Amino acid sequence: MAHEQVESCIDACNACADACDHCATACLAEDDVKMMAGCIRLDMDCAAICRTAAGFMARGSALAADACRLCAQVCDACGKECAKHRQHAHCVECAQACRQCAEECRRMAGAAEATRSSTAAV
């Protein structure tokens, strides 16, 4: 897929990674850090996979769709965890970024699969 076709997904992945980094840092400043440990771990995992998926797409990797499917799964898990902490604005913002990224990654993976199928049929 051309870079222009995946640009919105790359942007969503980068925005999600930034939101997750911010959320993890903010969670470390909360009074009950131990209660936020699961959130922090998922934030770090999510930021890492989002940046990886963005890189795969930017390079036009044949494995970009696979990376995006995994990214959507991790974003779903992170978003669910962050949504449990509605009292913290950083978690609310992170959950929203995770939902948007998961949606974009699923769309991109589906489009890549459709393109792959149509070229294989020719």
DOTITI-489884 format. One record per atom (N, C-alpha, C): x, y, z; residue in three letters. Coordinates in steps of 0.001 Angstrom, whole numbers, plus 524288, in hexadecimal, padded with zeros to 5 digits. Layout:
! residues N
XYZALA...
! end
This chain:
! residues 122
8034C7FB5A80000MET800008000080000MET80376804E080000MET801BC808C37FD33ALA804A080DA97FCEEALA8045A810788022DALA808778136680349HIS808CC8164280840HIS803FF819B180928HIS8020C81C1F8050DGLU7FD8381F8C8058EGLU7F8B281C8D80767GLU7F85B81786805FFGLN7F3DF814588077CGLN7F3EE812E680D46GLN7F8788130780FADVAL7F8DD8117A8152BVAL7FA2A81614818C0VAL7FA5781AB58168FGLU7FBEE81F4C8198EGLU7F8918203C81E63GLU7F36981FAD81DF5SER7F008820A382285SER7F0F981C7A826BCSER7F24B817C582527CYS7F36E813AD828F6CYS7F8B0814B882BA4CYS7FC8A81660828A3ILE8019A817CA82AEAILE800DE81C3582ED7ILE7FDCF8202082D5DASP7FCC88248D830E7ASP7FA17822B8835E6ASP7F64081F358355EALA7F37481D39839F2ALA7F71D81A0F83D73ALA7FA8E816FF83B10CYS7FE53813EF83E25CYS8020F8177D84120CYS8040081B8383E86ASN8079881F1D8411DASN804DD8222584571ASN8000F823D684483ALA7FD19826A984887ALA7FC018231F84D33ALA7FAC481E3584C23CYS7F9B281A7E8505ACYS7FEA38197B85384CYS80303818C1850E3ALA807F1817E6853A5ALA8092D81C8285739ALA8085D8213485547ASP80951825DD85879ASP8059D8260F85D25ASP800A2824D085C49ALA7FCD0824D686090ALA7FE2E820B4864A1ALA7FFF081C2C862D9CYS8016D817FD86677CYS8063C81982869A4CYS80A1881BF686725ASP80EB581DC186A08ASP80D2B821CB86E27ASP809CD8255C86CA1HIS807FE8295687055HIS80502826CC874D5HIS801998232587390CYS7FE74820868778BCYS801F781D8C87B62CYS805BF81AA987964ALA8093E817AD87CCEALA80C3081B4888084ALA80E1E81F9887E72THR810F582358881AFTHR80D67825C5885C7THR808A98272388432ALA804EE82971887DCALA803448257388C03ALA802A28208B88A76CYS8013C81C6E88E38CYS8057081BE389268CYS80A5881C8B890E1LEU80EA481C26894A6LEU80E7A82079898BALEU80BBE824B289783ALA80B4C8291189B25ALA8066C828B289E97ALA80328824BD89DB3GLU7FE678241C8A0D8GLU7FFCB822488A65EGLU7FC408235E8AA0BASP7FD2C821EC8AF80ASP7FDBB81C028B036ASP7FA6B819028AD90ASP7FA90813548AE14ASP7FCCB810EC8A914ASP801ED811498A888VAL8048780F648A3CCVAL803BB8098C8A323VAL803AA806B88A76ELYS8030A8010C8A71CLYS7FDD67FFA58A477LYS7F9BD8029F8A59EMET7F4AC801B18A332MET7F4E0802B389D49MET7F880805EE89B99MET7F8EE8076989618MET7FCD4803FF8931CMET7FF228001D895A5ALA803497FCF98933BALA801867FA6088E25ALA7FCDE7F81E88E10GLY7FAEC7F59B88954GLY7FA447F97C884EEGLY7F8657FE0B88639CYS7F7B0802308825DCYS7FCF8803D788027CYS800C78048588385ILE805FC8062C881D9ILE808678021B87E2FILE807FC7FD2287FA9ARG80A2A7F8FA87C5EARG807A27F8F0876F0ARG802727F943876CDLEU7FFBE7F94D871BDLEU800F57FE3C86E9ELEU8017C802A28714DASP803018077686E9AASP8083D806B686BD1ASP80BFB8045786E81MET811268038A86C2CMET810E27FFB886796MET80DF37FB7386841ASP80D547F7B0863FCASP80AA87FA3285F52ASP8069C7FD2A86063CYS803977FF9585C30CYS806E6803978593FCYS809C3806DE85C10ALA80D1A80AB88597DALA8110F807FF855F3ALA81341803B3857D2ALA81735800E2854BDALA814E17FE8F84FC6ALA8106B7FBF785030ILE80E207F97E84B87ILE80C097FD9A847BFILE80A17801EF849C7CYS808468061E8464ACYS80CC68084784310CYS811398091F8457EARG815B980B2784298ARG817C28071783EB6ARG8178E802258403FTHR8193B7FDF983CBCTHR815A97FDA7837FDTHR8108E7FDB2838EBALA80CCD7FD7083499ALA80D708021B830F4ALA80E36806BE8332CALA80EFC80B6A82FF3ALA813D780ACD82C89ALA817EF808AB82EB3GLY81CB4807CF82BB8GLY81BE1803E68274EGLY819167FF9E8286DPHE817F57FBC082463PHE814FB7FE4781FE0PHE811168017182134MET80E05803FE81D1BMET8114C807EE81A10MET8146B80B0981CD2ALA8179980F0381A40ALA81B7780C938166CALA81D5B807E1817C0ARG821128052B81453ARG81E5C8020181010ARG81935801AA81050GLY8165D7FE9480C77GLY817497F8C480D24GLY818247F71C811E5SER819387F19A812FESER814A27EE1D8116ESER815E57E98F80F69ALA811E57E5AF80E27ALA80F3A7E3AD81316ALA8119B7E49381797LEU80F6B7E2CC81C93LEU80C857E71E81F83LEU80BB57EB8C81CFBALA8091F7EFF981F94ALA803A27EE8D82172ALA800B17EBB581E59ALA7FB5F7EA4481FEDALA7FB7A7E6D6824CEALA7FF3A7E34182505ASP7FFBF7DFEB829A3ASP801297E32882E74ASP804C67E6D282DC4ALA806487EA4283217ALA8019A7ED72833E8ALA7FE697EF3883041CYS7F9D67F2608319FCYS7F5A47EF2383467CYS7F50F7EA41832E5ARG7F14D7E6EF835B4ARG7F2F67E63E83B5FARG7F7FC7E54A83C43LEU7F9F17E4CD84199LEU7F9737EA008447ALEU7FAA17EE35841D4CYS7FA2F7F3678442ECYS7F4957F461845FCCYS7F0C97F2F5842CBALA7EB4B7F3B384443ALA7E9FB7F09084929ALA7EC007EBD38499BGLN7EAFF7E89D84E41GLN7ED4A7EB1785320GLN7F21D7ECFF852BAVAL7F4A67EF728573CVAL7F1E57F49385896VAL7F0637F78F854AFCYS7ED827FC728559FCYS7E8547FB5A85860CYS7E5A67F72A856CCASP7E0C57F5BC8596CASP7E1B57F4A385F2EASP7E5BC7F1A58605AALA7E6F07F04C865CFALA7E8767F520868F2ALA7EBB17F86C866AECYS7ED637FD2A86961CYS7E8C5800DD86A36CYS7E5998017286632GLY7E10A804DB866A0GLY7DD3E8030E86ACFGLY7DC7A7FDED86B33LYS7D9097FBD086F4DLYS7DB347FCF1874B3LYS7E04A7FC2887555GLU7E2B87FD2687A70GLU7E265802EF87BD0GLU7E3AD8064787822CYS7E37F80BE887935CYS7DDED80DAE87A71CYS7DA1980B5A877DDALA7D4A480CD7878C5ALA7D2E680B9F87E59ALA7D5948081E880FELYS7D452806EB88676LYS7D5BD80B7588A15LYS7D90380EFF88842HIS7DB028134388B87HIS7D8E681881889A7HIS7D3B7818C988939ARG7D12E81D838872AARG7D2268225A88A7CARG7D3E88218E88F48GLN7D4EC8260E892A9GLN7D9E8828F889118GLN7DD028269788D99HIS7E1E08290988BD9HIS7E15582AAC88621HIS7E1DF82FB18852FALA7E146831BC87FD8ALA7E51A82F3287C15ALA7E9D182E1A87DDAHIS7EDB282BBE87A5BHIS7EC0082649878A3HIS7E9568236D87C01CYS7E76381E3E87A88CYS7E2CF81EA4876B9CYS7DF708227387795VAL7DB028234987405VAL7DD07824A386E8DVAL7E0D38282586E4AGLU7E311829B686945GLU7E5DF82526866A6GLU7E89382207869BECYS7EB5D81D828679ECYS7E7808197B8657ECYS7E35A818748686BALA7DF68814B0866A7ALA7DD1D8165F8616AALA7DC2481B63860CFGLN7D9FC81D6485BE3GLN7DDE881CB58576DGLN7E2D781DEC85866ALA7E6DC81D4685461ALA7E76D81789852E7ALA7E70181415856C6CYS7E76280E70855BCCYS7E2D880C9285251CYS7DE2880E6685381ARG7D99B80CE38504AARG7DA3C80EB784AACARG7DBF68138C849F5GLN7DCB1815AB844B2GLN7E0E7812AD841BCGLN7E51D8116E84465CYS7E95D80E98841E2CYS7E7A38090D84065CYS7E4F180671843F1ALA7E30F80122842CBALA7DF848012C83E00ALA7DC1F8050283DB6GLU7D8908057783942GLU7DB91806538342AGLU7DF57809DB83448GLU7E28780AF382F9BGLU7E5B48062582E0CGLU7E7E180375831E9CYS7EB0B7FECF830B1CYS7E7B97FA7B82E4ECYS7E3047F9BA8304AARG7DF897F5C982E03ARG7DE097F74382867ARG7DD047FC438278CARG7DBAB7FE1F8224EARG7E0437FD3981E95ARG7E4E47FEA38203BMET7E9807FE0781CF1MET7EA917F84781BD5MET7EA467F4F881FD0ALA7EB457EF6281F0EALA7E7437ED0B81B4EALA7E26F7EEAA81BC4GLY7DE5A7ECCC8183AGLY7DF407EE8F812ABGLY7E0DA7F372811FDALA7E1ED7F58380CC4ALA7E6997F2BE80A5DALA7EA907F1B980D85ALA7EF337EF0280B87ALA7EDCD7E976809EBALA7EA8F7E6ED80CFEGLU7E8E17E19680BC6GLU7E5AE7E17E806C3GLU7E2437E54A80615ALA7DF127E5A48015BALA7E2867E68B7FC93ALA7E6757E9E27FD1CTHR7EA0F7EAE77F8CDTHR7ED217E5F57F771THR7EEF47E34A7FB7FARG7F1F47DE737FAB8ARG7EE947DA537F7F3ARG7E9AD7D9D97F98CSER7E61D7D5FA7F731SER7E4F97D7437F186SER7E41F7DC427F05ASER7E2C37DDB97EAFFSER7E7707DD157E757SER7EC217DE017E92FTHR7F0B77DD437E5D4THR7F2047D7807E535THR7F0BA7D4527E913ALA7F1A87CEAC7E8A7ALA7EDDE7CC2C7E4CDALA7E93A7CE627E446ALA7E54B7CC417E0C6ALA7E6787CD687DB12ALA7E9D07D1377DA1AVAL7EB067D2D87D4B7VAL7EEDA7CF597D22DVAL
! end
